[in-house]
Each structure stands twice: as C-alpha cells, then as structure tokens.
Amino acid sequence: MERPTLSRAIAAVRLPEKVVQFGTGAFLRGFAEYFIDEANRDGRFNGSVVAVGSTGSTRDAALNEQEGLYTLAIRGMANGETCEGYRIVSSLSRALSARDEWATVLALAADPAIELVISNTTEVGIALDPSDEYDASPPRSFPGKLTRFLVERARVFDFDQRRGVVVLPCELIDDNGTKLREVVNELAHLWQLDSRFTRWLDRAVVFCNTLVDRIVPGAPTPAEAEQIQASLGYRDSLLMVCEPYALFAIEGDDELRARLGFPGEDPRIIVSPDIRPYRERKVRVLNGAHTIAASAALLAGLETVGDAVADERIGRFIRRAMFDEIVPSLDAPNAPAFARDVVERFANPYLRHALIDITLYHTTKMRVRIVPSIVGYYERTGRTPVTLAFGFAAYVAFMRGERQAERRAAGRAVPDDPEGDRVHAAWQNVDVRSDDAVTAMARTVVADSSLWGAELGAVPGFADAVADALVRIVRHGLTAALDQQLTEPATI
C-alpha cells in the first residue's frame, strides 16, 4: 500500500501571513521557517510565511502541492551522543513565483498583517544592478524586487509610518542589512522615486544586520530518504536535513526584539546592539578551524571534516589550535563554549563536508580567518601561536600543488584559489632537497604583507616556526611532522 503524502497525513494550521520571504531554498526552510514554527508552537508569534521564489525552479509548486508542509530531519551530535529528531514545519503558508505571479507578490504589500521581510538570495544577491527596471515584471535583482515591493506598500498605506516593516537579510556578508538599505536607496535614486517614499523608507523600514549559522544540507540521499519515510509512514518530496545547532544574531535593541515577536526567550536568537563579536567568533573559531585543518588533513590523506576531527592526530591538532590559540585570541562572548559546540558539529556523522571544498579561495580564507588569530594571539599573550604556525606551514605545503595535480589527473575538480597562485609560484625553482631553500621560501611567503594584510614577519618567532614545520613536512611527510609537533609545548 502506497504511503500517504504529508499534506494528506496532517492538516496545516493556517495562521495570518506576517512574513514575506524572498527565497525558497533549503537554508531558509531549515532556519527561518524553523524558528517561526518554534515561535508559533510556543504561542508567541502566531503568523506564517509567504515565500517568493526567483530562480525559476519548480520548488514553489512542490511547496504548494504539500500545502506548505515539509519534514525537517534534525540529525547530529548532542553531549557526545548522536541524536535524531523529526519536525513537521507548518509555518509556511504558500509559495509564489516572482516570474509568474509578480502581481500576486505585489498584492502582499497591501496586507496590513505583513510585519517582516526575510531574504536569502546568496552572497551576490545584495548588489546594485543599474540596468534593473522599476516597471519590469519582476525586476531582475533581489534589491529591485524588494524596492518595488516597498514602494507598493508605502503607496497603498499613503506613506503611513506605522505600516513599515523590519527587513532581516540572511545573506552571508558583513553588515548585510546596512548594504541592502544602501542598494535600495540607490535604486530609489536611479528610478527617481517620489521623495515621500525615501522619507518613508528612512523612517518606517528597519534594515537589520544579521548573522546566521546552521548547516542545512537540504535533501537526504535517496536511500536515506526512503529509510526515513518508511519510519515516518508518509511520503514527503520536500524532506530535508539540518544539524541541531542554530544561531540567529540580529542587530537591534530590546524594542526591536519585542517588535520581531518570534525570538521570545530562545537563547539561540540573539538580539544585540552590536553583533560583530558573534560574527568574529564564528569566522575565527568555526570557519578558522575549518581553514587551518583543511590543508593538514588533506595532506594526511583524509576526505571530510568528520574524518579530520575523528583522526587521532588531526583531531588533536584541531582542538589545540582552537582552544589553545584561536579562542584566547578573541574578545567574544562564550567563545570556549562555542568552540566545544564547533567540535561536536564537526563530528556530526550525518554530514559529509568535503575538505577539498574548504580550499575554495583557500588563500583568502587564510587571510580573513587565520591571520587575525595569529596576530591577536601574539598581541594578547606575547607568544607565538605554534599550532597555527604548523597549520600555516601545512597550507604552504599544500599550495605546492601535488594533491591538486593528483585530483586533476583523476578527472576530479579542484576548487579555485586565484590568490594562491602567488604561493604556488614561490615553490618554483625551490630545491626541496635543501632545508635552507625551503626555509627561505617559507620566510618569503610569511613576509608577503600585501597577501596577508598584516606583517606576519613582525610576529616574533612565527616565521621560524613556519619554516621549521615546513621543512619537517617536506622532509618527513605531514604525519611524522605532526607527531613531532604534538609532542612539543603548545606555545613558545
């Protein structure tokens, strides 16, 4: 007997539509809709989301076929143990296609119940498109669509400031709310919009900077989906997976928190006048640990982040880098506890995060995620971060290009890293049989302040530590070099 579909198995509770969401992808469904569903269950929001798709996919039709319902499989680690739970998310009322239903999207602007606008349109979504057109159906860019929506709302309500909305962009760029406001203002100028609109925009619409953090891989593998659906007893074509951890940091005050409604007392939703410390914590601890581990783990023959944290050597290296050097370099709230969460997240057996994927723009990531920890650690302690120095040396060794050449020869993709060409070029004409030649090359790379945005050569002992580690890696291999590193003192 065929299993029933989700929409037939459970009837959705219809709540007033309070949120317009630009984006129908997996992340928002596993993050924003999840939090709003939580708030609805606790009786503190009592509203639903209308999602607007812009990519031309058929996802809007699939969501509507299931009456906005979908199952979220929350799988990962908690307190050292694997955990798995399932949630039918019912906070999504319907999905619209901006391409095919633009008039219906604009009609939402006339609904007085709409309070929030949420977006996730990729990192390049918040950018000015000077060729965008006001009268297009719809405008091409996300800021163009948002501006047109806001104009419609302002005019329908005769520029009543009480009908403004709060905009929560979830794109992964710094100061996303500030940048989105700037682009909307630029479009208002290009489109020569009524000055009443720009005044209303300034006074009635709140653009919040945000930080979002949750791994939402999306759909499980076909085999996993079949197994899950067999245990649930119904079919769900929108079944998706996410990790247990979630953090939503929103820049604002207590008045904004009350206005948003959905945060309540949820400790995972932080409303703070300054979210930069939380962003710095994520970039330096979580992203930094990924970055510093990737080269070493790949040179050790490992494939995934889970493999790396489970490996006796690489796992110890990651923990030493995080807890002994990255966390002490930070001035951020609850950094040690966050680092413990990160280790558990890395160990999630349900996620397969390929290490090679982390090497996309690897050199840029080293500059943004690792160099501030190197400098910050020295400034705070007066010591050289030798574990980060070893990770830096592993990065330099990886940039020699042997692993990349092996992948290309096997017909496998190699992520782009254009700035890494400078480090790769430094290996040319280096006699790797000469410790002096390898040492000189390491010092040259460390001293390239234009590449690193900092004078790493001015950190006492850092260039020496990198050079020594690189010689050992070249001479004896990553595993033997790391064994020696882990027997030495954690700092010098």
Secondary structure as UniProt FT lines:
FT   HELIX           6..9
FT   STRAND          17..22
FT   HELIX           26..30
FT   HELIX           32..41
FT   TURN            42..43
FT   STRAND          48..53
FT   HELIX           59..65
FT   TURN            66..68
FT   STRAND          70..78
FT   TURN            79..80
FT   STRAND          81..89
FT   STRAND          92..97
FT   TURN            98..100
FT   HELIX           102..107
FT   HELIX           108..110
FT   TURN            112..113
FT   STRAND          116..119
FT   TURN            123..124
FT   TURN            130..131
FT   TURN            134..135
FT   HELIX           142..156
FT   TURN            157..159
FT   HELIX           161..163
FT   STRAND          166..169
FT   TURN            174..175
FT   HELIX           176..190
FT   TURN            191..192
FT   HELIX           195..204
FT   STRAND          206..207
FT   STRAND          210..213
FT   HELIX           222..232
FT   TURN            237..238
FT   STRAND          240..242
FT   STRAND          247..251
FT   HELIX           254..260
FT   TURN            264..265
FT   TURN            267..268
FT   STRAND          269..272
FT   HELIX           276..281
FT   HELIX           282..287
FT   HELIX           288..299
FT   TURN            300..301
FT   HELIX           305..310
FT   HELIX           312..319
FT   HELIX           320..326
FT   HELIX           327..329
FT   TURN            333..334
FT   HELIX           335..346
FT   TURN            349..350
FT   HELIX           355..358
FT   TURN            359..361
FT   HELIX           362..365
FT   HELIX           366..370
FT   HELIX           371..381
FT   HELIX           386..398
FT   TURN            399..400
FT   HELIX           402..409
FT   TURN            410..411
FT   HELIX           418..420
FT   HELIX           421..426
FT   TURN            427..429
FT   TURN            432..433
FT   HELIX           435..446
FT   HELIX           449..452
FT   HELIX           456..458
FT   TURN            460..461
FT   HELIX           462..476
FT   HELIX           478..487
//
